[in-house]
Amino acid sequence: MSDHPENGGGFHVDPDELRQAGSTAVETAGRIPGELKALLDASNQSAAGLPGLQCGTALGTCTTVWNTLLTDLHTTMGRQGQGLIDAGLGYGSTDQRISTAFGPDTRTAPAGPTAQQKQNFVLHFG
């Protein structure tokens, strides 16, 4: 997506970019469980090695919170990534249906004033 001030400040959506961003998010989300397992294993081993110490208890509490937050991140990122993919597919199919129904946009940008017209303006209005 990008801003296009020439279109009244709206934005442009590239369906391929949406699908690509969504795929990246889904792929990243898919790696979270494996990374989380490694983090939890290391943290649990460390906490087990500190029985009865406050830092062991605090580490156990942190581990539980990390598990909750990263599990939620995995779920949310996967869902939102899939939403981006779906939106890209939707925009793409809509663009295709519009093109099929109305034909391609054959408008061309106005060429603007000719060199002679610009010179006449300067001569007359200065």
JORA-V77537 format. One record per pair of residues at least 12 apart in sequence whose C-alpha atoms are under 8 Angstrom apart, sorted by sequence separation. I is the first residue (numbers start at 1). GAP is how many residues later the second one is. D is the distance in whole Angstrom. If there is no record, write none. Layout:
# JORA-V77537
I;GAP;D, I;GAP;D
This chain:
# JORA-V77537
1;12;5, 47;12;6, 1;13;6, 47;13;6, 1;16;8, 43;16;7, 44;16;7, 1;17;8, 43;17;7, 44;19;7, 43;20;6, 40;23;6, 40;27;7, 36;31;7, 36;34;7, 32;38;7, 33;38;7, 32;39;8, 33;41;7, 32;42;6, 29;44;8, 30;44;7, 29;45;5, 29;46;7, 29;48;6, 30;48;7, 28;49;8, 29;49;5, 26;51;7, 27;51;8, 25;52;6, 26;52;5, 25;53;6, 26;53;8, 25;55;8, 26;55;5, 25;56;5, 26;56;7, 24;57;7, 22;58;7, 23;58;6, 22;59;4, 23;59;7, 21;60;7, 22;60;6, 22;61;7, 22;62;5, 23;62;7, 21;63;7, 22;63;5, 21;64;8, 19;65;6, 20;65;7, 18;66;6, 19;66;4, 18;67;6, 19;67;7, 19;68;8, 18;69;7, 19;69;5, 18;70;5, 19;70;7, 17;71;8, 15;72;8, 16;72;6, 15;73;4, 14;74;7, 15;74;7, 15;76;6, 16;76;8, 15;77;5, 13;78;8
